[in-house]
């Protein structure tokens, strides 16, 4: 079994290896995956990561899928979720979850008020904390995603306040810059008054092959453009503005209302309103968030979500009976989604905001608050992340993030 350090060294050479010309313009016709399968990690957990496996069965293989059992069978009467607060270093305030990997490690970001900067850290399931270093060249760091090798991507503000934001990948306690593409031609064509040199960058996600995605934007007034970084080479995914927010192991990329796959891209739409691709899993299923046209007398109205299968069929995610809004946050390879069921106050209404963290197997939504083991310290408002082992990261009404571990018959196996 290969160690994380050995595998990280292999992927490090692939991620930050030989540089080439990224070039501007559109490149949505070629989608090479140049990282060989031999470079991929074994299924081993990170060293010293720990895992609360005792009495907690895995929820199955991605190839099995969700069987056509009656919804009442899941969750079973013995299903409970063990709740654990996700700790943070004492000098970081407002800790916010940024990701959950398959080894139950959570990526977090906090605010160092004394130093007036953002910092990132990884909280492992054994309660160890790995902080991303803050060398003098970095003024502030935002983390956006990580993979099972605990390679972190994001953007940082250099110590030079006039310098642009820099996309980075952090691995083996070293930060490597991801150079941005050339946007001068696009910015000129878009009518920006000053084509940008240099260019800002932010990496949003990274898969286990070491391929990162994100966005690049200039300082001439234009918006950002979706970018993929492979072997350190940036490639513009499109000439239209947007951001790449996620990538599967197979190289499918999504962001906003667009999915890039198979050498091209697809714009995702719905007759019910504006769409955003929330997640894509390895089976090709897509979770789409839909915002219907809003009543101008309301601050915000109920939202919708649906799962779309590769064969073209889809199913709408149903809310809890008294909370008509649906917000979906994450989705795993078993077709299980997490998010919240909510209702909101309007400008001319007295209705107060309320929300419950939920997950969806079939229909309807399942309130996680009803399945907690023991007395809960707070109401769970939103479920943010879910992995293939059924672990969930949720936000409580107290502003604290919690890791939920399933016990019993909570999911199909």
N, C-alpha and C positions, 0 to 999 in steps of 0.2 A: 504494500500500500504506500503510495507516494505521499510524502509529507507536504504540508501547505507551503513550507519555505521552498522546497524543491520545485513544486508546481508553479509557485509564484515567480520563481526565477525564469522558468520557461515562458510563462505568459508575459512577464515583464519585457523580455526581449521582443515579443511580438507586438506589444502595445506601444512601446516607446523606442522601437528599433529604428532601422534605416528610414530617414526622412525622404520624401519625394515631393514633387510639385502637386499641390492640391488643386490649384487652378480655380477660376471662377466659372460661372455659367452652370447650365443644368446637366445633371448626371443621374437621371432616373431610369436609364435604359440598361445599365449594367449593374449587377449585384453580386460580385464575386465574394465568396467566403474563402479566403486564402489560408485561414488557420487550420492546420491539419487536425484530424481527430486524435492523433497520437499525443497532441499537446494538451488535450482536455484532461481535467483532474479525475482521479478516482472518486468514488462516492464517499470517501472518508470525511469525517468531520474535522474542522480545524483543531490543531493541537491544543489541548487544555480547554477546549470550548465547553465541555460538559453538556449534559442533556438530561432532562428529567424523564427518562424513559421508563422508569419503574411504574408499571401499571398503566402506561399510556401507550396504547397500540397506535401504529401508523394508520392512516386512513385509507391506504390503498395505493395502487399504481396508477399513473396517469393514463395507462392504456386500458384500464378497466372501465372507467367512466362511472356515471351515476346510474345504477340499475333502475328499472321501471317499477320500483316498489311503491306501495301506497305512501303518500306523504306522512301519514300518521306514524309510520315505523321509525321515522327520524325527525327529531331526536327521540331516542328511546327513554323509558322512565328512569333509567339509571344514568342518563347523560348529565354531567356537571362540568363546569369550567372552573379550574383553579386559577385564582386571580393573584398576580404578583405585580407590585409597583415597580416600574422601571426607574432605577435610581440614576442620579447624575452627580458629577463632581460638585462640591459645595460652592465653588466660586463661579458656577454657571447658572444663570437664572433663565426662566422661560424655556425649559427643555422641550423640544418638539421632535416627534418621530419622523424620520425620513425614509425608513425602509426596514424590511424584515427578510432575512435570508433563510435558506433551507436548513441551516444549523441553529435556528432560533435566536441568532444574534440580531440586535436591533441597532440601526444607525440613527443617531440623534444629533441634534444641533442645539446649542445653548448660547446665551449672551453673557459675555464677560464684561460686566458693567465697569469694573475697575480699569480695564484696558480699553474699553469702548470698542469692542469687536465681537464678531460671531466666531464660534469655534465648533468643530465637529468631534464626535466621539462614538465609539462602538461599545455597546453594553452587551456582554455575553451572558448566556443563561446561567453561568456559575457566578454571576455578579462581579466579574472582573470588568474593568473599564480600560479601553484602549483609546487614548487621546491622539488626535492628529496634531502633529507638531506645528508650532507657530514660529518659524524662523524670523529674523529681523526683516527679511525681504517681503514678508506677508503682513499686511495691515489688518485684514479681516478675511474669514473664510466661510463660504456657504457650501454645505454638502447637500447633494440631491439624490444620490443613489449608490448602491454597492451590490456586489455579487457574492457568491458562496465562498470565494477566496478572500473575502473582506478587502477587496480592492474598491476604493471609494472614488467617486467622481463628483465634481462640482465646479465652482469658480471661486477665485480669490481676488481681493483688491491688493495690488502691490503697495509697498511702502511709499513709492512715488505717487502722490495723489493725482498727478496729471496723466498717469499711465492707464491704459484700459484694463478692464477685468480680464482675467486669464482662466481659460478652461484647464482643468487638471485631472490627472489620475493619481491617487495616492496608494502606494503599495509597499509593503516591507518597510514601513515608516519613512518612506522617501516620497516627496512630491515631484511629479513630472508634468511639465507643461504640455498641453495639447495645442499646437499652433493653429491659428484660425485660417480659413480660406481667404482668398483675395475677393473682396466685394466691390472693388472700384467700378467695374463695368456695370454691375447690377445697380449700384447707387446712382451712377450717372444716368442710366436708362430710366430709373424711377423718379428722376427729377430732384434728387437731393442737391442742395446748394453746394455742399462740400463733400466730395467723395472721401471716404474715411481711410486714413492710414495713420495709426494702426487700427485694428479691429478688435472689438470685445468678443469674448467667448464664454460659454457656460456648458458644461457636460451634464446631462440630466440622468443618464442611465448607462449601465455597462453589463454585458452578459458574461458568461463564464469563458467565452472564447477571447475575451479582452477587447471586444468591439464596443466602442462608446458612441453615444449619440447625444445631440443637444442642439445648440443654436449659436449663431454668430451674428453680431449686429455692429453697425458702424456708429460714428459720432456725427454724422451729417444729417440726422433727423429721420432716417429710414428705420423701419422695423427690422426684426431679426429674420434669419433664414435657417431652415433645418440643415443640420450637418451630421455626417457620420465620420468617425475617426477609426481607421483600421491601420495597424502597423505605424501609427503616428501620422498617417497621411489623411488630411481632411478632404472630404468630398461633399460638395453641395448636393443635397437631395432634390432640390427644386429651385426654380427661379421665383416662385411666389413666396410670400412671407409666412412665417410660422416657426414652430419649434418641434423637434423630434423628442418625444417624452419617454419612450420605452422601446425595448428591443427584446425579442425572444432568442432562445438558443439557436434557432434556425435562421435568424437574420431578418425576421419580419419586424418592421419598425412602425410605430404609430406616433401621432401627435395631432392635437386639435381634431379636425374632422377627416384626417387623411391616414391611409394605411399604405406603406410601401412594401411590396412583395413581388416575387417572381419577375423582377426586371422592370417593374413600373409602379404606378401608384393608383389608388382608388379613393375617390372622395365619398365619404359616408354621409348619407342624407336620411331624413325621415319626414313624412308629410305632417307629422305632429309638432314640429318645431326645430329649433337649432340643435345640432348634434355635436357631441364631443366623444371621441373614442376614449373610454376610461381604461381599458386593458385588452390585451390579446393573449390567449394562452397557447401552449405548444400544440394543442389539438386543432388550432385554427378557429376556435370560437372567439367572438368579439363581444365585449360589453360596451354598449352605447348609452350615454347619458343624453337625455332630451329635455330641452327647456321650451315648453309651449309659449306662444305669444302671451305676454303678461298684461294683466289688468293694470292700467296706469294708476288706479286708486290703491294698489297694493304695493308694499315694499318688495315682495317677491311671492310668487304663488307656487303651487305644487309642481314638482318636477317628476320626470319619468325616467325609466331605464329599461333596457331589454337586452337579452342575450341572443346573438345571432350565430347560427351554426353554419358550417361550410356548405351544407346542402341547400342553403337559402331559407331554411325555416327559422323562426324566431319565437321567443316567448317573453312576455312582459313581466317584469319583476313587480310583484304586488306589495303594497305597503301594509303596515299594521292598520287595523280598522279605524282607529281614531287619529291617525297621523298620515295624511294623504300624500305627502311628498316623499319621493324616493331619491336617495343619493347613493350611488355605488362607487366604491373606492378601490377595490381590488378583486382579483379573480384568479383562482388556481386551475391546475390542469384537470381537476375532477369536475369542473363546471360549477364549483361552489363560489358564490360571490358574497362580499361583505360590504357594509355601508351603514346607512341610517334611514330610519323612517321618521318623518318630521312634519311639523306644521309651523308656519311663521306668521308673525304679526304684520298687518298692513298699515298703510299710512292713515287710513280712516277707520281702523278697527281696534278693538280692545283685546283681540286674541293674542295671547302671549306665545313666544317661541317655546317649543317643546320638541324633543328628539329622543330616540332610543337607538342604541347600537343593535344591529340585526345581521343575520346571515340568511342566505337563500339556498335551499337545496332544490326544492321544487316550488310549490306554492303553499301557503303564503310566506311572508317574512317571519323569521323566528327571532323573538326578542331575547338577546343574550342576557339581559338582566334577570330573566326568569330561570336561568340555568346556572347561576353562580353558586359555587360551593361555599356555604357559610354566609355570615353576615357581610354584606358589601359595604365598603366605606363611602360609596358614592353611587350615583346613577351613571351608567355608561351611556354617553350621548352618541358617539360615532365610532364605528369600527373602520380603521384606516388601512391595515395590511393583513394579509393572510398568506400562509405558506402551504406547501404540499402536505405537511404533517398535521395540519389543522390548527396550528398556533395562530392566534389573532392578536394584533395590537389595537387597543381601543383607547379612546379619550373619555375621561370622566368629566362630570359636571364640575368637579373640583379643579379642573385644569391639569390633572395628572394623567400620564399615559401608563397603561397597564398591559402586561402580557398575559393572555388567557391560554391555558393549556387544557385541552379536552380530556375528560376521563369518562369511560363508559361508552355507550352506544350513541355517539353524537353524529357520526357520519357513516355513510356506506363504506364498507371495506371490501 
